[in-house]
Amino acid sequence: MTTPVRPLGRAVMVLGTTSGAGKSWLATALSRWYARQGLKVAPFKAQNMSNNARVVPGPGGRMGEIGSAQYFQALAARVRPEVRHNPVLLKPEADTRSQVVVLGEVDRALGDMPWRHRSEALWPHARDALQALQAENDVVVIEGAGSPAEINLHSSDYVNMRTAVAARAACLLVTDIDRGGAFAHLYGTHQLLPADERALIRGFVLNRFRGDAALLAPGPEQLQALTGVPTVAVLPMWREHGLPEEDGVFDERSTGGTGQRPLRVAVIAYPRLSNLDEFQPLRNLPQVRLSWVREPAGLDGVDWVILPGSKHTSADLAWLRAQRLDAAINRHARAGGAVLGICGGLQMLGEALIDLHGVEGGPAAAVIGANGPGLGLLPLVTQFDPVKLLRPSRARFAATLAGPWQALAGVAFEGYEIHHGRTVQHAGLPAAATALHDEAGEVLGWQQGPVLGVYTHGLFESPAVLQALFGQRCRTLDSVFDGLADYVDAHFSPGVLNGLLEPHHP
């Protein structure tokens, strides 16, 4: 007796006219929407370029990393995130260089290849992951990258239309109408695609619309007459949806304003900052005003200074010094102001960074001085190891925390580690207090006065941490995902989302 072969799952793909059009947001919403229909759903992005990454299971039980957007999309789809959801991740280290992560692991040889040759070598990894996900699921929600109509890149672009064709995807093309030129962007993108690829586009989506929707007429009708593609949704501007931003820093408008002075939190926005999505819960709190700082004046009057993760710690530290932020951070700490360093930020707070293997892309060097290459706010030395440490963490703060971080004493939380650095106490200086350790007793954080440094990401995503620091919990991710699904359900034309799963014969 033969076992029946499961039909391949349908694919729904979100393309954009530009970067930042709303692809990640919409793919996350659709992942939850289809999951709520009782379907088995998986997210997919063939290649992401981001320094926002999460630690997830990979082949053979090892841990790997994927882009944060696909991590959240998997949670929205109610499945466990894994490396096939984002088989290729490019992590920019400089304007002309990126670390290449394939199925969760760094591949240095591919990182050294010219871009076009590298794309051809990467496509089989992405194609195989896509085919496996379609074989195992009812629906695969796919996110594109940038624009599918970059004609100078089209022949080697496997993230957009090559993926769409391979998956036989029903494609939505989304544009940010708040930028202006939305109809031209949609029409131009559609027309620059070859005819067989144009046929896959099933609907246009106008995102971030403000104003009277009646004023759009006769634009959607004329666009459909020109292309044969209907506008299937007009999504009003919605700033407070609660999903972390996928690209770049979020806007700096005040998030405090409850009638009392908000806690002013400054995050240092160095050029290669990473894992910025972990600060979204702070941004959602009404009693917190979060801002990104690139110059010393931005630290005037703040309560907390946060040094976030970095994809290139030494380069970002050099930038920080060039901006004279090092002196401003030291003044803040000497005055008793709270300073928090996370991962790369922790490394910067120490006395020395040692890179004997050239891990960060420069010549191997070991520099230890009176003030060292670090900020000298914690008596620590960090040496970079060629092997990246990737692991989930269950961590607990020490019961002896003091000063501005005393509220965290004894608090446990779950997070993740993703770093090349290995940090120890400086042998020639008085030791800092142990501030954080994992279940095995390994030290993951240190404190000296108002300065706290930790290796574990995800601190502010913990309800226990937010309760300890602010006396309240933030919105759960699950409620955020449901809110996104409700939103698209309300604003897509009736029947469109289910219709995308039906065979299409243009």
C-alpha positions, 0 to 999 in steps of 0.5 A: 500500500502506497502512502499518499503524497502530501500536496505542496502547500500554497505560497503567498508572497509579499513584495515591496516597491521599495525597502521599508514599504511594509513587507515584514509587517504585512508578512507577519500579519498574514502569518497569524491570519492564516494560522487562525484559519486552522492552517499549518503555516510557515514563514520564509525569506530566502535571504535577509540582510540585517544585524537583528538576529535571533538564536534558533534550532538548526540541523543536527540539534545545533543552534543557528541564527536567522533574521529577527523578522522571520523569528517573529513571523514564525511565532505569529504562525504559531510554529517554532522558529528554525533556520529554514525560515531564513536560510541565508542571512547577511549581517553587514560589518562595513559598507562593502562587507557582510558576514554570510550566514547559511542555515544558521552558520557563518560561511566565510568562503561565501563571504569572500565571493563576488556578489553575483557568484555568491548569489548563484551559490546561495540559491540552492540552499534557499530553494531546498529550504523553500521546497521542504517547507512547502512539503510540510505546510499548508501555507508558506508566507514569503517575504521579498526583499527591497524591490523585485524590479531592480533591473541591474540585479534581476538576473542574480536576484533569488530573493524575489521573483526567482523564489516567487516562480519556484513557489508558484506564489500568489504575490501581493505588491505593497507600497508606502503611500505616505512617501508619495508616488505610490501609483507610479511605484506600483505601475513601474515595478509591475511593468519592469517585470517580465510577463511571466513574473507579472502574472504572479502579482494578484493584488496591490496594497497601499500601506500607511495611508492617511486621510480620506480614502475617497480621495484615492479615486480614480487611482486604483481603478486606472491602475487596474485598467493599466495592469489588470491588477486590483488594489486589494487593501488600503491600510491606514497609518498605524504607528502603535501596532507593537511589532519591532521595526525590521530595518533601521532605528525606529522614530524618536517621537516621545513615548512618555506622556502620562502626566508625570515625568517619563524615564528618559532612556538614551540608546547609543545609535552607532553605525553597526548596532544590532538587535535593536528590536529588543528595545521595542517593549520599552518603546511601548511603555507609556512612562518611558521616553526612548531616544536614539543618540548620536552626539553628546548633547543627546545625553543631557538630562537622560536617566539611563544610557544604553549601549546596545549590541554591535556587529563590529564592536571595535569600529563602533567604539572608534565611532563613539570616540570620534563623536566624543560620546565616550566622555559624555557616557563617563560623565553620566556614570560618574554622576551616578547615572545608570549605564547598561551595556548589552553584548557588544555594549558590555564589551565596550564598557571594559578596559580592553578588546583583544582581536588576535584572529582578526575576527572583526575584519581588521588586522589582528591586534592586541591593545591594552593600555592604561585606559585601554581601547574600552571605556574603562567603566568595568574592569573587564577584558574581552578577547574575540574568538573565531567561533561564534557563541549561539545559545538560548539562555536562562539567566538570573540576576544576583541578589546583591545588585545595587544602585539604579539596578537594584530592582532587578536583584534575583529576577530570572529571565529567558534570552539569548546569546550571540557573540564572538567575544569572551569576557573575563575580569581584568587581572590587575584591577579590583573585580566588578561584582557578578551581576548575572549568571546562567543555570550552570553558574556561568557569569553573563554580567557584571556591575560596578556602581551604576554601570551594568553590563550583560551578555544576554539579549532579550532583557526588556522582552521579559515580563518579569524584568518589566514588572521589576523595573516599571511595575507593569507588564508590556503587551504580549507578542501574541496579542500584538500578532492577533492585533495585526491579523485583526487589522488586515482582516478589517482592511483587505477586500472580503475574500481576497486572503482566502482567494490567494490560496486558490489556483489562479489562471490569468 
